[in-house]
Amino acid sequence: VQLVESGGGLVQAGGSLRLSCAASGSIFSFSIMGWYRQPPGKQREFVATITSDGSTNYADSVKGRFTISRDNAKNTVYLQMNSLKPEDTAAYYCNSIVGGYNDWGPGTQVTVTS
């Protein structure tokens, strides 16, 4: 599965961004899709996942502010990010797990200024 993220950018604290991740292939609807992020100088960390049946899971640090969703007809997963904080600054990566494969996108940068 090839993944391409988009939607990153520079935003002020309190603002919003929506990230998109477009996936190739015909088995997207069976995949577990996720968003992870890597802040500057830190390890990559979990943000959110959504299963094939739409069940979601979030890191405590983003609960109530971020929403993950998917559109199986468009082979796309989204991450709506509201009430952004400077500590949300990171490279955001899309992840796909399906059929024994675990794939990553190249990432998109999100920078939140105070």
N, C-alpha and C positions, 0 to 999 in steps of 0.2 A: 504494500500500500504506500503510495506517495502522498505526502501531506504538505500543504502550503498554507502558512498562516498569513493573515493580513489584519490591518486595523490598528496596529500599534501607533504610538506617537507621543507627543509632549502635551501634558494637560496639567492644569492647576489643581491643587488639593481641593477636594470636594466635587470635582468634575467627574465626567463619565466617559467611558470608551466601550466600544463593542469589538471584540476580536472575533475573527472568523477563521475557520480551518476547513479548506476544501480537500476532500480525499478522492483518490482515484479508485477504480475497481467497482465491482458489482456486488460486493459483500458488505458494504458499509453498514447496512441495517442490522447486521449480526454482530457488529463490533462493540467493544467497550471503548468509549472515547474519553480522553482526559486532557486536562490542562495542568501543566506544571510551570514553575518559574525558577529562575536562577538570579537572585539579587547580586549586585557587584561584590566580588570577593567571597561569595558564599556558595554552598552546595545547592544543587537543584532540589526543589521542594514541591510537594503535592499541593495542588490548588483545588481541583474538582474533577469528578468523573460522572459519566452518565452511561447507563447500561443500554442494551438493545431495547429493553422494555420501558426505558425512560426513568428508571430509578436513579437518583442523584446522591452524591456524597460531596461534602465540602470540608476544607480545612477550617479549623476554628477561627483562624485569623480573617477569613473572608465571608463567613456565614452572615447572612442578612444584607450583604453588600454586593456580592457577585451571584450571578445566575448562569448556570450552564444549560444549554438546550441543543437540540439537534433537529435537522430537517432531512429525513432519509431520502426524500425525493430529490434533494439537491446535493446529497452526499456531503453535507456541511454540518459542522458543530460550531456553536457560538459560545462566547463568554461575555455576558453583559456585566460590566464593572461600574458600579456606582459608588459615590462617596469615597473616591480614591484618596489615598494617603501617600505621603512621601515614601513610606516603607513598602508600598506596593511597587516601587520602581524595580524593574527586573526585565530580563529577557523571558518572554513567555513562549512555551513550547506546547505543541499539540502532540498527543500520543494516541495510537490506535493499537488495540489488542484484539486479534481475531485469527482463528485457525492456527494457533501456535506461533503466530508472528507478532512481534512487538516493534512498531515503527514510530519514528519521530520526525517532526517537521524541522526546518532550519531555524525557526524561532522568529519572533517579532519583538522589538524593543518597546517597552512602556516606561516613560519617565514622568514622574509626578513631582511638580515643584511646589514648594511651600509659599 
